[in-house]
Amino acid sequence: MREAPRRPAKMRVVTVYSFVATTVATAILCLFAKPIANWLQVFDYPRGGRKAHASPTPQTGGLAILFPLIGWLAAQWAVDAKEPLYLALLLCGSGVGLIGVMDDQSHLSATGRLLVLAIFMLIAFTLDPQLAAPAIPWVSFGPTAISAPLFIAGAMLAAAGFVSSVNMADGIDGLVPAALVIWCIGFDIFADGAVRDVALALTGPVLVLLVFNLRGAVFLGDCGTFGLGFVVALLALASLRTGRLHAETLLVWFFLPVIDCLRVIAARLLKGRSPFRGGKDHFHHILADVFGTRRALYVYAVCILVTSAAAALVPSCSLYLLVGLSAACLGFVAARRVIDQRQRTLSPVRANVRKAASVSVFRRALVRKSR
């Protein structure tokens, strides 16, 4: 594992100023979300079902984070051109975010979006070849050597799956921003170098967006879920090359949205439905049916926070956390399905009982009236 160099005090001061600058810029963009959304034509209109919000809502949350981040990355690249991660994030992150804006405007096909993600991931590896770690740092199995082509192919597949899972998880106000806050803080604490600097520049803006999103004032949009998901995926890959974060730890961090995405895709395929068509069958929707929307957000966020902290502080327990999360999620979904089936079975019986009771009451009333 490469030891991280200590940052001079001047660099730490610059990092603080960068945090403040990106945070303030995001707050300003969120305050002017409606005119920006009107200019770009990226409103999310209520249509019932999954889109039950009260009024058209600007989908500019991702833009409000990515735009200041792009400016910060450009400045960092101008100052420190020796760090290729800045250039990879600058060009590829902005490219994926732009595709997200286009998707918010005209709804691109799922195949096209996945292809774009794969292309930009390949470009990122071209701009920063160091993203291809020579070995995967497992804490349970030790470092596993891997060839660069195989690592790149696996990273492209994993990044496309992770970004898609983040997009699918964006079904409750505050859920994805809360997860992004947790992941950014994780990189702030446990990563180093450029990864930590980027995460620090992201933490403040994501916190600002969380506040606006909880109020229902701004949505992330596909620009946010795709662009920010892609940035987080690159930060995770960059963390692997230094060995500061183990592979199991990152798996635990991102496990909940990813396992839910895989489960939903499999369930929809078994039912003959398109896996990329929207629906209310995600884990957060089930939690919302049981606990209510706001409590479902708390349960989801606390689950990510607790397991992520445990995996980062005690990496050797990561495999047990993965098994426990799998059992808990799938068990909860199965139990919820059994309860729903029983309720559907008992509904006709209860309806007949209520009907018989009402008829009996009506007859008794007629008898009393005739007397």
KOLZAPA-40909 format. One record per residue (C-alpha): x, y, z. Coordinates in steps of 0.25 Angstrom, whole numbers, plus 5000, padded with zeros to 4 digits. Example, Ala and Ser with C-alpha at 12.3 -4.5 7.8 and 13.67 -1.06 7.14 Angstrom:
<sites>
504949825031;505549965029;
</sites>
This chain:
<sites>
500050005000;500550144996;500750235008;500050365006;500950495007;500550595017;499850725012;500550855015;499750955023;499551045011;498850935003;497950905014;497551045014;497251044999;496450915001;495550995012;495351105002;494951004991;493950945000;493351075003;493351124989;492650994983;491650994994;491251144992;491151124977;490251004979;489351074988;489251194978;488851094967;487851024975;487251164979;487051194964;486651054961;485351084954;485851184944;487051094940;486050974939;485151064930;486351104921;486750954920;485350894920;485650794931;484450794940;483850664946;482350674944;481450604954;480650484947;480250404959;480850264963;482350284965;482250434961;481250484972;481950614975;480950734976;481550824965;482550824954;483950814960;485250854954;486250744951;487450834953;488050774966;489150694959;489450814950;489550904963;490650804968;491350764955;491550914950;492350964962;493050824963;493550844948;494050984951;494750934963;495350814955;495850914944;496550994954;497150874961;497650824947;498250964944;498950964957;499350814958;499450754944;500250634950;498950574955;498250514943;497050474952;496550624952;496550624936;495850494936;494750544945;494650674938;494450624924;493750494927;492850544939;492450664931;492150574919;491250474926;490550594933;490250654920;489650524915;488850524927;488250664924;487950614910;487250494916;486450584926;486050664913;485650554904;485850414911;486950334904;486850184903;487450104914;488350034904;488850164899;489150214913;489950084917;490750094904;491050244908;491450204922;492450094916;493050184906;493350294917;493850194926;494850154915;495250294913;495450314928;496450194927;497150254915;497350394922;497750324935;498350194933;498650184948;497250154950;497550014946;498049954959;499049844957;498449764969;497049764976;497349794991;496449694998;496549685013;496049545014;496849485002;498049575001;498349654989;497849584976;498749614964;497949644951;498249684937;497949834933;496949784921;496249694931;496149804942;495649914932;494549814926;494149784940;494149934944;493349974932;492249864936;492249904951;492250054948;491050034938;490349954949;490550044960;490150174953;488850104948;488650054963;488750204967;487750244957;486750144961;486950174976;486450314973;485050294977;484950364990;485250514993;486650515000;487050364998;488150374988;488650514993;488750445007;489450325002;490450424994;490750505007;491050375014;491950325003;492650465002;492950465016;493450325016;494450365005;494750495013;495250405025;495750285019;496350325005;497550405002;498150504992;497350544980;496150454984;496050524998;496150664991;495050634981;494150564992;494350695001;493950784989;492650694987;492250685002;491750825004;490950834991;490250694993;489850745007;489250865001;488550784991;488050695002;487350805009;486650854996;486250714992;485650685005;484750805004;484350754990;484950884983;485950814974;486150674969;487450614965;487050574951;487750484942;488850584941;489050564956;488850414957;489750384945;490750494947;491050484962;490850324961;491950324951;492850424959;492750334971;493050204963;494350274959;494650314973;494450164977;495350114966;496450214970;496350174984;496650034981;498050064974;498550124987;498050014996;497450115006;496050055004;495849905002;494949844992;494049785002;493849915009;493449984996;492549864993;491849885006;491750035004;490950024991;490349884993;488849934997;488550004984;489249904975;488649774981;487249844980;487549884966;487949734962;486749684970;485749774963;486349744949;486249594952;484849604957;484349684945;485049594935;484349474941;483049544940;483249574925;483449724928;484549824923;485549834934;485749974931;484350014932;483950094944;483150034956;482850034971;483549904974;484849954979;485349934993;485150074997;483650074992;483449945001;484050025013;483150145010;481850055009;482249995023;482850115030;482450235022;483250315013;484050395023;484350285032;484750195020;485750295017;486350295031;486350135031;487050135018;488050245021;488350185035;488650045029;489650105019;490250185030;490450075040;490949965031;491850065023;492450115036;492649975041;493249925028;494250045028;494650035043;494749875043;494949835029;495049685033;493549685036;493149735022;492849595017;491949565029;491249705027;491049665012;490349535016;489549605027;489049715018;488649605007;487849525017;487249645023;486849715010;486349585003;485649535016;484949665017;484449665003;483949525004;483249545017;482549675011;482149594999;481549485008;480749585016;480249645003;479749514997;479049485010;478349615010;477949594996;477449455000;476649505012;476149635005;474949564998;474549485011;474649615019;473749685009;472749575010;472749585025;472549735024;471449715014;470749615022;470849695035;470249815027;469049735022;468849675036;468749825042;467849865031;466949745033;466849775048;466549925045;465349875036;464849785047;464949895058;464249995048;463149895045;462849875060;
</sites>
